[in-house]
Amino acid sequence: MKETRVSSTKWFGLALQSLLVLADFDGIAPSGALADKLGAKSSFLRKVLSNLVKAGILSAKEGRDGGYYLAKEADDITLAEVYEAMRTDPYAKGFLDVNKEECFAPGTQKALAGLIDEMENWLLQGLSEKTVGDLLRDR
């Protein structure tokens, strides 16, 4: 079965917003209540939340009284963890794609590919320095 993770800022943003709401939620939050609060479709939100559960960031309780809750403290969840849980391709993928391979010499193509890797590393380094708890304190 194909995983539902994507390299989408929308998914990453919704994941972060969900974590912020859950950090302030008292108890287990049903996906419908989260979706209402965030203005998201329940089915779409559940796909996002399932990736966070797989990554060990959230826990889920099934059943009538089920829902989602943080699997660890907000201060222990880095934004890099959330980013990693939500993507399969580098954030910068497609950013430097060239329609025709003949457009640049092989050395330039290699340099562009290296830049994409560097950009991904910069992004991950920056995200690893901030936690969900930091975002809660910054409001």
N, C-alpha and C positions, 0 to 999 in steps of 0.2 A: 504494500500500500504506500502510495506517495505521501510524503509529509506535507503539511499545509504551511510550513514556514516560508516567508517571502522576504525579499529585501525591500521593504516598503516603509517609508517614514510614517505613513498612516497607521500601520500595524504597531510600529514602535511607539508612536505617540499614544495610541489607544491603550497599549499595555502599560505605559507609565501612568496615564490618568487612572486606569483601573487600580493600580497598586496604591496610588495616593488615596483614592476613595476607600479601599480596603484597609489601609493603615488607620484610618479614622473611624472605620465601621466597628460597632460593638457586636461581636459575634460572627456568625456565618452569613455572608451576603448571597442571596439568590441571584443568579445571572440576570433575571428579569429586572430586579431592583437596580442592579448595576447598570444595565442597559438604559433604563429610564433616566437614571441620574446623569449618565454620560451622553444621552441622546444618540445611542447606537442601536443597531438592530441586534436582537438577542442572539440570533444564529451566528452572525459575524463575530460578536463579542466572545461567544463560547469557543470559536476557533482560536482566537487570540489567547484566551485564558487557558485553553488546553496546552498550548505551547509553554506557558508559564508553569503549569503543573508538571509537564514532562521535564522541565529544567530544574524542578525542585524549589522554585520561587514561591509558588502557591500550593496549597493543598485543597482538595475538593472532597466534599461529603455528598454522596448520592442520596437520592430519595426525596420524600416529601418535604422534609426539613433541611434539605441539602443546600449546598452553595459553595462559596469559595472563601478562603481566608489565607492570610500570609503564612507561609511555611517557616519563616524566620523573621527576626526583627527588621524593621525598615532600615536601620543603620547598617545592617549586614547584607543588604541587597545593593550591589553596585549597578550603575546604569549600564556598564559593559555587560553584566550578566543578562540584563533585560534585552539589550541589543542582540547578544549572541543567541538568545532564545527565540528571537523573532526573525532571524535572517538565514538565508542559505547562500546568498551571493554577497560579495563585498558591496558596501554602500555605494562605492564609486563605480561599480560595474556599469558600463555603458556611457560613462561620463567622457571617456576619451576614445570611444570607438570610432573607427574610420570606416567609411562605406567601401572604399577601395583599398586593398592592401598595397597597390602600386603607388599610393599617394605619398608614402614615406619610405625612406630607406630602412632596411632591417634593423640597423642600429637605433634609429629613431623610434621604430615600433617597440623595440625592447625597452628603451628608456621610458616610453609612455606606459608600458605594462608595469615597469618598476615604480613609476609614480603612483599608479593605482594602488599598488601594495603599500607604499609609504603612506598614502592618504588613509588607508584602512587602519594602519598601525597608529597613526596620529589620533584618529577618531577613537579607537579602542583605549588608547592611553588616557585621553581626556575623560572618557566615560568611566574609566576604572577609578578615577579620583573623586567621583561624586556618588552619593548613595540616595536612595529614595528618602531616607531620613533627612538628608541635607535639603532636599526639595521641600519637605514639610516645614523645616525651620525657616526657609527663605520666603515663606508666604507672608 
